[in-house]
Amino acid sequence: MTDKKPPHAFDAKPVLDLIASIEADLQRLKGLVEQQIEKFDPANPHNKTPDGKLTEEGVECCYRMFDEGKSRYTVAQQMKISFAAATHRFNNWRKLGGSKRTKTLLG
């Protein structure tokens, strides 16, 4: 009597090892990509011009906060802008496609 496995059985260990290897590679890649994404800071002084208006970076910061689901009130507070200004930016963000808009680089 031979110790044969049924034809449909297979050794799952090599497949699981391959999946673990791929997952590890993906985590490494994710870490590299995340380092490239600039974290935005609502309190960054570069978000406003000397006369208090939002710079391009400030507008993008507002948009990214809306991307994250932040309210106009929260954006107004964190950006230190009026609720009316946050509402204006929110309406522009929606016109640009909301969270599906093309993001600009902060720099």
C-alpha positions, -999 to +999 in steps of 0.1 A: +000+000+000+015+033-011+011+066+007-004+086-022-024+118-018-057+120-036-053+138-070-071+170-058-049+174-027-019+197-028+007+211-004-006+245+007+026+255+025+045+268-006+014+288-017+011+303+018+048+311+019+045+329-015+015+349-003+035+359+029+064+370+007+041+390-016+025+406+014+058+416+029+069+431-005+036+450-007+041+464+029+076+475+020+063+492-012+035+508+007+060+523+032+081+537+004+051+553-013+037+567+019+070+584+025+065+602-008+031+615+002+035+649+018+016+653+049-003+685+049-005+708+079-034+732+082-013+754+105+016+758+080+023+795+075+028+788+038-010+783+035-017+820+036-003+851+020+007+881+042-027+896+036-044+865+050-056+850+017-050+813+010-021+804-012-023+775-037-010+752-009-036+765+015-064+758-010-050+723-017-048+718+021-085+727+024-094+703-005-074+675+011-093+680+044-126+678+025-112+646+008-109+631+043-145+640+050-138+669+073-167+694+077-165+730+066-166+740+103-135+718+110-117+731+080-125+767+090-112+761+125-080+743+116-071+766+087-081+797+108-104+809+080-140+820+082-169+796+078-179+815+046-144+810+032-145+773+040-179+771+024-165+788-007-136+763-009-160+734-003-182+745-032-151+748-055-139+714-043-173+699-053-171+716-087-137+701-092-150+666-086-148+663-049-125+635-037-122+624-074-105+657-084-069+658-095-048+666-065-019+690-068+015+686-052+021+705-021+055+722-020 
